[in-house]
Amino acid sequence: MSATDQTKRPAPADIAARKGGVPLVMLTAYTTPIARLVDPHCDMVLVGDSLGMVLHGLPSTLGVTMEMMILHGQAVARGLSRAMMVIDMPFGSYEEGEAQAFRSAARLMAETGAAAVKLEGGAHMAPTIAFLVARGIPVMGHVGLTPQAVNTLGGYRVQGRGADGDRIRQDAAAVAAAGAFAVVLEKVPEALAAEITASVSIPTIGIGASADCDGQVLVVDDMLGLFTAFRPKFVKRYAELGAEADRAIAAYAGEVRARRFPGPEHVFGDEPGKA
Ligand code: KIV
């Protein structure tokens, strides 16, 4: 099934059932207009904590708060009618323990209408994932490069090369065994991503991973060329909207300075009844 022949909004169980089938399509969205654009084409839309860097100019995702996630989650929900919405649990909202994670996840879902939460971490987060799933909260895992751990990982580097591959294999297996309905594999070697995809029972969603994953995700501002502060190798630019916006803004500024804007068609006459 593809997003285009979908007759009802997929639930987490429908996504899990797509293991090994037509690849799952996921993009991020942080606002209503972008949610409206991606909705017809995606199986899942992620309100990612990448919004901290992409929209708010933060240096990492560590400063993202529950309030930011809820505000953007509510905006995205207004723009979706077909795709399933997943929302990121921000740094500091779930790591203390299972009860804290449940409170945060329940609040994110209740206040935004998201169908599922995503949280970062492998084997060490498995008990938390199992706790949430047992209490009615569908969880998407996220292993490999986990950006909230940038300071302990030593930067945004590839995870799982060589002997370190076992750590990522165990993380993905633990997340699946804990009951996650899908798992993001970020920035891991291609062969490792393909091997994990073949070995776990849940769909893998790749970003900087492998075309063999059960689905792919990108940050929408990256693939549209709207976020240009840096460009990871795994980003394919499908459009250059940033360059197009720059051209349009420069044209506007030039016309204002030359008194060519507004033109006669943009101003109002004195006669009542005319728009
Ligand atoms: O926050 C985010 O956008 C993400 C994706 C890149 C997977 O976690």
Residues whose N, C-alpha, C, O or C-beta is under 5 A from the ligand:
A	BS01	KIV	T28 G48 D49 S50 V184 V217
